[in-house]
Every structure is written in C-alpha cells, then in structure tokens.
C-alpha cells in the first residue's frame, strides 16, 4: 500500500510500482485482447485472399493443362471447348453432390 510521503523515503518508488501494476492490469484486460483480435482478423483476411488467389491460379493451371493435353489429339479450338465442358461437368457434379449433402437425411 502507498504510505505517507513525509515519513517514507521509498514513497516515490512504491507509488510508481503501484501505478505500473495498475497499468499492466488494465492493459492485460483491454489492450492485449483487442490487439490479438485485430491480429487474428488481419491474418485471417490475408489467408482468405491468398487462398482465393491460389484457387484461381489452380483453376487456370488445370484448364491450361487439359487444353494442352487434348491439343495433342484434337485441334486447338476443339480442345478448348472440350476442356471447358469437362471442367463444367466436374463442377456441376461437385455442386450437385454438395447440394445433396447440405441437409441431414430424414429418419423414416
């Protein structure tokens, strides 16, 4: 506890220590959780943007790979529309499967 400044020679040190403890306590309860929350939000946004970019680049690479693979046996224009058809069939099938899994099956 803080004592009388006229009788205690260490009064200034004790006062500064008490203020420092209170500032640390308040900082632990307010500033650090807010900073951690903001850090998580920023890193989460960076991860989502990076994942979206990687996904788009992966789709471009798959499309180009299928185009080049089909270009060996077919003409360029035919290979392009067949690769688009194959990818659209793949995504339509994946979307239909996910739509089917969106609700649990009803018990009979």
C-alpha positions as CSV (number, residue, x, y, z in Angstrom):
1,X,0.0,0.0,0.0
2,X,1.2,3.5,-0.7
3,X,2.4,5.2,2.5
4,X,2.9,8.8,3.7
5,X,5.4,10.7,1.5
6,X,6.8,12.7,4.5
7,X,7.8,9.6,6.5
8,X,8.7,7.0,3.9
9,X,11.8,7.6,1.8
10,X,10.7,5.0,-0.7
11,X,7.4,6.6,-1.3
12,X,8.1,7.6,-4.9
13,X,9.2,4.1,-5.9
14,X,6.2,2.4,-4.2
15,X,3.8,4.9,-6.0
16,X,5.4,4.3,-9.4
17,X,5.3,0.5,-8.8
18,X,1.6,0.7,-7.8
19,X,0.7,2.7,-10.9
20,X,2.8,0.4,-13.1
21,X,0.9,-2.6,-11.7
22,X,-2.5,-1.0,-12.4
23,X,-1.5,0.0,-15.9
24,X,-0.3,-3.6,-16.6
25,X,-3.5,-5.0,-15.2
26,X,-5.7,-2.7,-17.3
27,X,-3.5,-3.4,-20.4
28,X,-3.9,-7.2,-19.8
29,X,-7.6,-6.9,-19.6
30,X,-8.3,-4.5,-22.5
31,X,-5.5,-3.7,-24.9
32,X,-3.9,-7.1,-25.4
33,X,-7.2,-9.0,-26.2
34,X,-8.2,-6.3,-28.7
35,X,-4.7,-6.4,-30.3
36,X,-5.0,-10.2,-30.5
37,X,-8.4,-10.0,-32.0
38,X,-7.3,-7.5,-34.6
39,X,-4.3,-9.6,-35.4
40,X,-6.5,-12.6,-36.0
41,X,-8.8,-10.7,-38.2
42,X,-5.9,-9.3,-40.3
43,X,-4.2,-12.7,-40.7
44,X,-7.5,-14.3,-41.5
45,X,-8.2,-11.8,-44.3
46,X,-4.7,-12.3,-45.6
47,X,-5.2,-16.1,-45.6
48,X,-8.5,-15.9,-47.3
49,X,-7.2,-13.6,-50.1
50,X,-4.2,-15.9,-50.6
51,X,-6.5,-18.9,-50.7
52,X,-8.7,-17.3,-53.3
53,X,-5.7,-16.3,-55.5
54,X,-4.3,-19.8,-55.2
55,X,-7.7,-21.3,-56.1
56,X,-8.0,-19.1,-59.2
57,X,-4.4,-19.8,-60.3
58,X,-5.0,-23.6,-59.8
59,X,-8.2,-23.4,-62.0
60,X,-6.2,-21.6,-64.7
61,X,-3.5,-24.2,-64.5
62,X,-5.9,-27.1,-64.7
63,X,-7.7,-25.5,-67.6
64,X,-4.4,-24.9,-69.5
65,X,-3.2,-28.4,-68.7
66,X,-6.4,-30.0,-70.0
67,X,-6.2,-27.8,-73.1
68,X,-2.6,-28.8,-73.8
69,X,-3.4,-32.5,-73.1
70,X,-6.3,-32.5,-75.5
71,X,-4.4,-30.4,-78.0
72,X,-2.2,-33.5,-78.7
73,X,-5.1,-35.4,-80.2
74,X,-7.6,-32.7,-81.2
75,X,-7.4,-29.3,-82.9
76,X,-6.9,-26.2,-80.7
77,X,-10.5,-24.9,-80.8
78,X,-12.0,-28.4,-80.2
79,X,-9.6,-29.0,-77.3
80,X,-10.6,-25.7,-75.7
81,X,-14.4,-26.3,-75.7
82,X,-14.0,-29.9,-74.6
83,X,-11.8,-28.8,-71.7
84,X,-14.4,-26.2,-70.7
85,X,-17.1,-28.9,-71.0
86,X,-15.1,-31.3,-68.8
87,X,-14.5,-28.7,-66.1
88,X,-18.1,-27.5,-66.1
89,X,-19.3,-31.2,-65.8
90,X,-16.9,-31.6,-62.9
91,X,-18.1,-28.5,-61.1
92,X,-21.8,-29.3,-61.8
93,X,-21.3,-32.8,-60.4
94,X,-19.5,-31.4,-57.3
95,X,-22.2,-28.7,-56.8
96,X,-25.0,-31.3,-57.1
97,X,-23.2,-33.6,-54.6
98,X,-22.7,-30.7,-52.1
99,X,-26.4,-29.6,-52.5
100,X,-27.4,-33.2,-51.7
101,X,-25.2,-33.2,-48.5
102,X,-26.5,-29.8,-47.2
103,X,-29.2,-31.3,-45.0
104,X,-29.1,-34.5,-43.0
105,X,-31.2,-37.4,-44.2
106,X,-34.7,-37.7,-42.7
107,X,-35.2,-40.7,-40.5
108,X,-38.0,-42.9,-41.5
